[in-house]
Amino acid sequence: MSPRSRGIAFASGTAVISGVAIFLNARGVREAGDVTVYTTAKNLVAAGLLAVLLVLRPGSGRRLRGSEGDGRAAGRPSKGAVAGLVCVGIIGGSVPFVLFFEGLARESSVHAAFLQKTLVIWVALLAPVLLGERLRAGHGAAIALLVTGQAFADGGLGGFRFGPGEALILGATLLWSIEVILARRLLAGRVAPLVLGTARMVLGSAVLIGWIAASGRWSALTGLDARGWEWAALTGAILAGYVAGWFTALSLAPAVDVTAVLSTGAVVTAVLSALDTGAAPPAVQAGGLVMLVAGAALVVTLASRARRAGVEEVSA
């Protein structure tokens, strides 16, 4: 398999992890009560697991063979790389989480899933300019399918209005899109996926703890009961797998491809929800899920054609 094909395969597996995580997080939040406290707890678990893995497996600090065919060891990070890791921890692993979950707490934010899934649009706008990735007409069609599919999967956006909650969630999504671009650039250099993932979660968790303390919820975190920590441990372990898979995919395939394939996590969540409730999704939602699969399949097809033609995306 080419690096790009391997990256898409990693993205597909990570989409499954994402779908499972979203399904389980809905229950975990109910156990913890405070969504920001719960998020901080599970992020701490993920950070700890990734840090332990990095220490126990020194070879994981080596960069995978990427799209440029470079399999060099990660080596000592430069000052620029260290600055990049700090930026990823702040703009990816902490601030957007606060914005997102504070947005969820607003009564108006009933379509958070749709706004968050517009991530692929912002990445598609930024990647050609900042990463030199080449998009074709097929990519536009795929993105249209993904965004429209998410809108239908979210119930057709009935009653949607843009209020304070939506503004916070959109702000978080924009920050995550910048993180994707920055992560792809770092991974194209000498930063290993596990190093980047660990830095993101450790630094991000530190900022989240600061926010918890500053917002007067420190006692809620330290007083989280055993049941809450059990859910945090379960979903934190899943989050660690998601972060590792996501950054590995980004180290091998273009940012737009990876982000598009990750959108199909909503399909996994819908299937699990249907199995849990015993009720099939409404026709509108089912149609949206089909469009999500079609959009991701189109991205995979474009990548396959590019590989057969001997074309690789330009990476910064």
matplotlib code that plots the C-alpha trace (Angstrom):
import matplotlib.pyplot as plt

x = [0.0, 1.1, 1.6, -1.6, -3.6, -2.3, -3.2, -6.8, -6.9, -5.8, -8.4, -11.1, -10.2, -10.1, -13.6, -14.9, -13.2, -14.7, -18.2, -17.9, -16.5, -19.4, -21.9, -20.3, -19.5, -23.3, -23.6, -20.4, -21.5, -24.7, -22.6, -20.3, -22.9, -20.6, -19.5, -16.4, -15.3, -15.9, -14.0, -11.0, -11.1, -11.1, -8.5, -6.2, -6.6, -5.8, -2.8, -1.5, -1.9, -0.2, 2.7, 3.2, 3.1, 5.7, 8.0, 7.5, 7.9, 10.9, 10.5, 7.2, 9.1, 10.3, 8.5, 6.6, 7.4, 5.4, 4.2, 7.7, 9.2, 11.2, 11.6, 14.1, 14.1, 12.3, 15.5, 15.6, 12.9, 13.9, 12.7, 10.2, 8.8, 8.6, 6.6, 4.4, 3.7, 2.7, 0.4, -1.3, -1.8, -3.5, -5.4, -6.3, -6.2, -7.7, -9.2, -11.6, -12.8, -13.8, -15.5, -17.3, -18.7, -19.5, -21.4, -23.3, -24.4, -26.3, -29.9, -29.6, -26.9, -29.1, -27.2, -23.7, -22.9, -23.5, -21.4, -18.5, -18.7, -18.2, -14.5, -13.9, -15.0, -12.4, -9.7, -10.4, -10.1, -6.9, -5.0, -4.4, -3.1, -1.0, 0.0, 0.0, -2.6, -4.2, -8.0, -10.0, -13.6, -14.3, -13.2, -15.8, -18.5, -17.3, -17.3, -20.8, -22.0, -20.4, -21.8, -25.3, -25.3, -24.4, -27.2, -29.8, -28.3, -28.8, -32.5, -32.5, -31.4, -35.0, -35.2, -31.6, -30.6, -27.2, -26.9, -24.2, -23.9, -23.4, -20.8, -18.8, -19.0, -18.1, -15.1, -14.0, -14.3, -12.3, -9.5, -9.6, -9.2, -6.1, -4.8, -5.2, -3.1, -0.4, -0.4, 0.0, 2.9, 4.7, 4.1, 5.6, 8.8, 10.5, 7.7, 6.4, 2.6, 2.8, 5.0, 2.5, -0.5, 1.1, 2.0, -1.5, -3.2, -0.7, -0.5, -4.2, -5.1, -3.0, -4.8, -8.2, -7.3, -6.4, -9.8, -11.6, -9.8, -10.4, -14.2, -14.6, -15.2, -12.1, -14.1, -16.3, -13.2, -11.5, -14.9, -15.8, -17.1, -15.9, -18.6, -17.5, -13.9, -14.8, -16.5, -13.5, -11.1, -13.1, -13.6, -10.1, -8.6, -10.7, -9.7, -6.0, -6.6, -8.4, -5.6, -2.9, -4.8, -5.7, -2.2, -0.8, -3.3, -2.3, 1.4, 0.6, -2.3, -3.4, -5.4, -8.5, -8.6, -8.2, -10.8, -13.3, -13.0, -13.3, -16.7, -18.1, -17.8, -21.4, -22.5, -21.0, -22.7, -26.1, -25.7, -24.8, -27.8, -30.1, -28.9, -29.2, -32.8, -34.0, -35.4, -34.2, -33.2, -35.8, -35.7, -34.2, -31.4, -30.8, -30.5, -27.9, -25.9, -25.9, -24.6, -21.8, -20.7, -20.9, -18.8, -16.1, -16.1, -15.6, -12.5, -11.1, -11.7, -9.9, -7.0, -6.9, -6.9, -4.1, -2.0, -2.5, -1.6, 1.6, 0.4, 1.2, -0.1, 2.4, 3.1, 4.5]
y = [0.0, 3.5, 5.9, 7.8, 4.5, 3.6, 7.0, 6.6, 3.1, 4.6, 7.4, 4.8, 2.9, 6.2, 7.1, 3.9, 4.8, 8.3, 6.9, 4.6, 7.4, 9.8, 7.1, 6.3, 9.9, 10.7, 8.3, 9.3, 12.9, 11.9, 10.1, 13.0, 15.7, 18.6, 18.2, 20.3, 18.4, 15.1, 16.1, 17.2, 13.9, 11.8, 14.0, 13.4, 9.7, 9.9, 12.1, 9.6, 6.6, 8.2, 9.4, 5.9, 4.4, 6.9, 6.0, 2.3, 2.2, 4.4, 3.2, 5.0, 8.3, 7.5, 9.0, 6.6, 6.4, 9.3, 10.7, 12.0, 8.6, 9.8, 7.3, 9.2, 9.1, 11.9, 13.1, 16.1, 18.5, 22.0, 25.1, 25.6, 22.1, 22.7, 25.9, 24.0, 21.3, 24.0, 25.6, 22.2, 21.7, 25.1, 25.5, 21.9, 20.2, 22.7, 26.1, 24.6, 22.0, 24.8, 26.7, 23.6, 22.5, 25.9, 26.3, 23.0, 24.5, 27.3, 26.4, 27.5, 25.0, 22.1, 21.5, 21.2, 18.0, 19.7, 22.8, 20.6, 18.5, 21.6, 21.0, 19.5, 22.7, 24.8, 22.3, 22.2, 26.0, 26.1, 23.0, 24.2, 27.5, 26.5, 22.9, 22.9, 20.1, 19.8, 19.6, 18.6, 18.9, 15.5, 16.8, 19.6, 17.0, 14.8, 17.7, 18.7, 15.2, 15.1, 18.4, 17.8, 14.3, 15.6, 18.2, 15.4, 13.1, 16.0, 16.0, 18.4, 21.4, 22.1, 25.2, 26.1, 29.6, 31.1, 32.2, 32.5, 28.7, 28.2, 31.0, 29.2, 25.9, 27.3, 29.0, 25.7, 24.1, 26.8, 26.3, 22.5, 23.2, 25.3, 22.4, 20.0, 22.2, 22.8, 19.1, 18.0, 20.5, 19.2, 15.6, 16.2, 17.3, 15.3, 15.1, 11.6, 11.0, 9.7, 12.6, 15.1, 13.3, 13.1, 16.8, 17.7, 15.8, 16.6, 20.4, 20.5, 18.8, 21.3, 24.2, 22.5, 22.0, 25.7, 26.6, 24.2, 25.9, 29.4, 28.7, 27.5, 23.8, 22.4, 20.6, 19.0, 17.5, 16.3, 15.1, 13.1, 9.7, 6.3, 5.8, 9.1, 8.0, 4.6, 6.3, 8.8, 5.8, 4.0, 7.0, 8.3, 5.1, 5.3, 9.0, 8.0, 5.5, 8.1, 10.7, 8.2, 7.0, 10.5, 11.8, 8.7, 9.1, 12.8, 11.8, 9.6, 11.2, 14.7, 16.7, 16.9, 13.2, 12.3, 14.9, 13.7, 10.1, 10.9, 12.4, 8.9, 8.4, 9.7, 6.5, 4.3, 6.3, 6.0, 2.3, 1.9, 4.1, 2.0, -1.2, 0.3, 1.6, -1.1, 1.6, 2.3, 5.9, 8.1, 8.2, 11.7, 10.7, 7.4, 9.3, 11.6, 8.7, 7.2, 10.5, 10.5, 7.1, 8.2, 11.3, 9.3, 6.7, 9.4, 10.6, 7.1, 6.7, 10.0, 8.9, 5.5, 7.2, 9.6, 6.6, 4.7, 7.9, 8.2, 11.5, 12.3, 15.4, 18.1, 18.4, 21.4]
z = [0.0, -0.7, 2.2, 1.1, 1.1, 4.5, 5.8, 4.6, 6.1, 9.5, 9.0, 8.4, 11.6, 13.5, 12.2, 13.8, 17.1, 16.8, 16.3, 19.3, 21.4, 20.6, 21.5, 24.8, 25.7, 25.8, 28.7, 30.4, 30.6, 32.3, 35.0, 35.5, 35.5, 34.4, 30.7, 31.1, 34.2, 32.5, 29.4, 31.6, 33.4, 30.2, 28.5, 31.6, 31.2, 27.5, 28.2, 30.8, 28.5, 25.6, 27.8, 29.2, 25.7, 24.5, 27.5, 27.2, 23.4, 22.5, 18.9, 18.7, 18.8, 15.3, 12.4, 10.2, 6.5, 5.2, 1.9, 1.1, 1.6, 4.6, 7.4, 9.5, 13.3, 14.9, 16.7, 19.0, 18.0, 16.9, 18.7, 15.9, 16.4, 20.2, 19.5, 17.2, 19.8, 22.3, 19.7, 19.0, 22.8, 23.1, 19.9, 19.6, 22.9, 25.3, 24.2, 21.6, 24.1, 26.4, 23.6, 22.4, 25.7, 26.9, 23.6, 24.3, 27.6, 25.8, 25.0, 21.4, 20.4, 19.2, 16.1, 17.5, 15.5, 12.2, 13.0, 14.2, 11.0, 8.9, 9.8, 6.4, 4.7, 6.6, 6.2, 2.4, 2.3, 4.2, 3.0, -0.6, 0.5, 3.6, 2.7, -1.1, -1.3, -4.7, -4.8, -7.8, -8.8, -7.2, -3.8, -4.1, -4.8, -1.9, 0.5, -0.7, 0.0, 3.4, 4.6, 3.1, 4.5, 8.0, 7.7, 7.0, 9.6, 12.1, 11.3, 8.5, 10.6, 11.6, 13.8, 13.3, 14.3, 14.9, 18.5, 21.2, 21.5, 17.8, 17.8, 20.4, 18.7, 15.3, 17.0, 18.4, 14.9, 13.3, 15.9, 15.2, 11.5, 12.2, 14.3, 11.4, 9.2, 11.8, 12.8, 9.1, 8.7, 11.9, 10.9, 7.5, 9.3, 12.0, 14.6, 15.2, 15.5, 19.1, 20.2, 18.7, 20.2, 23.6, 23.6, 22.5, 25.3, 28.1, 27.3, 26.6, 29.8, 31.8, 30.3, 30.9, 34.6, 34.8, 33.3, 35.8, 38.7, 37.3, 36.8, 40.3, 39.5, 41.0, 43.7, 41.0, 39.4, 42.6, 43.9, 40.8, 42.1, 41.2, 38.5, 36.9, 36.8, 35.4, 32.4, 32.1, 32.1, 29.4, 27.1, 27.9, 26.6, 23.5, 23.0, 23.3, 20.4, 18.4, 18.8, 17.9, 14.9, 13.7, 13.8, 12.2, 9.3, 9.0, 8.8, 5.7, 3.8, 2.8, 5.5, 3.3, 2.7, 6.4, 7.6, 5.0, 6.0, 9.7, 9.0, 8.6, 12.4, 12.5, 10.7, 13.4, 16.1, 14.4, 14.0, 17.7, 18.7, 16.5, 18.1, 21.6, 21.1, 18.7, 16.4, 12.9, 12.2, 10.4, 6.6, 6.5, 8.9, 7.0, 3.7, 5.3, 6.5, 3.0, 1.7, 4.3, 3.1, -0.5, 0.1, 1.9, -0.8, -3.4, -1.5, -1.4, -5.1, -5.9, -3.8, -5.6, -9.0, -8.0, -6.8, -10.1, -12.0, -9.9, -8.4, -4.8, -3.0, -2.3, 1.4, 3.2]

ax = plt.figure().add_subplot(projection="3d")
ax.plot(x, y, z, "-o")
ax.set_aspect("equal")
plt.show()
